[in-house]
């Protein structure tokens, strides 16, 4: 019953196909504002779930498209190498800016630690 307004980032979970492109299955997530994080409101819609996440990120600018996220995910994967344990079956694509913001845009790719 309380409006929380628009939050940032808007996070899309991408499930990569064999060729690295996105599968049709996606999950959209929104950040719970700071004042609600200690005791978040219970969702009234059973399709809405509350999750906690750990640290993970790589950042880039511009209007992000699927190809941009795929490219930055590949760069992050290469930078991490084979010694770092993280989930390989999905990653998160995040946008921080409203669609009408033309400059100084912030996007991130997040991998989740295993």
DAPE-V325555 format. One record per residue. N is the residue number from 1. PHI is phi in radians with two decimals (NA if undefined). PSI is psi in whole degrees, 0 to 359 (* if undefined). OMEGA is omega as a letter, one per 20 degrees, with the letter a starting at -180 (999 if undefined). Layout:
<<N & PHI & PSI & OMEGA> <N & PHI & PSI & OMEGA>>
This chain:
<<1 & NA & 4 & r> <2 & -2.00 & 129 & r> <3 & -1.33 & 133 & r> <4 & -1.85 & 355 & a> <5 & 1.23 & 183 & r> <6 & -1.31 & 137 & r> <7 & -2.01 & 163 & r> <8 & -2.40 & 138 & j> <9 & -1.50 & 163 & r> <10 & -1.58 & 125 & a> <11 & -2.02 & 129 & r> <12 & -2.01 & 123 & r> <13 & -1.43 & 120 & a> <14 & -1.78 & 132 & r> <15 & -1.88 & 99 & a> <16 & -1.21 & 141 & r> <17 & -1.40 & 177 & a> <18 & -0.95 & 323 & a> <19 & -1.49 & 2 & r> <20 & 1.65 & 344 & r> <21 & -1.26 & 166 & a> <22 & -1.30 & 140 & r> <23 & -1.34 & 169 & r> <24 & -1.18 & 337 & a> <25 & -1.33 & 121 & r> <26 & -2.41 & 159 & r> <27 & -2.30 & 129 & a> <28 & -1.76 & 133 & a> <29 & -2.26 & 148 & r> <30 & -2.16 & 147 & r> <31 & -1.34 & 135 & r> <32 & -1.36 & 126 & a> <33 & -0.97 & 151 & a> <34 & -0.89 & 317 & a> <35 & -1.17 & 346 & r> <36 & -1.84 & 355 & a> <37 & -1.19 & 325 & a> <38 & -1.16 & 326 & a> <39 & -2.53 & 76 & a> <40 & -1.14 & 147 & r> <41 & -1.15 & 148 & r> <42 & -1.37 & 128 & r> <43 & -1.11 & 143 & r> <44 & -1.64 & 349 & r> <45 & -1.82 & 124 & a> <46 & -1.20 & 348 & r> <47 & -1.41 & 352 & r> <48 & -1.71 & 127 & a> <49 & -2.15 & 150 & r> <50 & -1.83 & 129 & a> <51 & -2.21 & 152 & r> <52 & -1.81 & 146 & r> <53 & -2.23 & 153 & r> <54 & -1.69 & 177 & r> <55 & -1.17 & 144 & r> <56 & 3.10 & 134 & r> <57 & -3.09 & 155 & q> <58 & -2.59 & 140 & a> <59 & -2.07 & 145 & r> <60 & -2.71 & 165 & a> <61 & -1.88 & 185 & r> <62 & 1.57 & 180 & r> <63 & -1.44 & 105 & a> <64 & -1.34 & 134 & r> <65 & -2.01 & 172 & r> <66 & -0.93 & 315 & a> <67 & -1.06 & 324 & r> <68 & -1.13 & 314 & r> <69 & -1.12 & 317 & r> <70 & -1.07 & 315 & a> <71 & -1.09 & 314 & a> <72 & -1.24 & 328 & r> <73 & -1.12 & 320 & r> <74 & -1.14 & 320 & r> <75 & -1.13 & 318 & r> <76 & -1.13 & 318 & r> <77 & -1.02 & 315 & r> <78 & -1.13 & 320 & a> <79 & -1.16 & 325 & a> <80 & -1.31 & 331 & a> <81 & 1.23 & 197 & a> <82 & -1.69 & 356 & a> <83 & -1.49 & 346 & a> <84 & -1.71 & 130 & a> <85 & -1.60 & 118 & r> <86 & -2.56 & 161 & a> <87 & -1.16 & 128 & a> <88 & -1.72 & 348 & a> <89 & -1.47 & 351 & r> <90 & -2.84 & 163 & r> <91 & -2.58 & 169 & a> <92 & -1.96 & 136 & r> <93 & -1.93 & 123 & a> <94 & -2.18 & 137 & r> <95 & -2.16 & 134 & a> <96 & -1.78 & 349 & a> <97 & -2.01 & 151 & r> <98 & -1.17 & 156 & a> <99 & -1.02 & 332 & a> <100 & -1.51 & 1 & r> <101 & -1.45 & 112 & a> <102 & -1.46 & 334 & a> <103 & -2.22 & 157 & r> <104 & 1.16 & 32 & a> <105 & -1.29 & 151 & a> <106 & -2.21 & 126 & r> <107 & -2.29 & 153 & r> <108 & -2.48 & 153 & r> <109 & -1.96 & 132 & r> <110 & -2.06 & 133 & r> <111 & -1.84 & 150 & a> <112 & -1.83 & 128 & r> <113 & -1.11 & 145 & r> <114 & -1.45 & * & 999>>
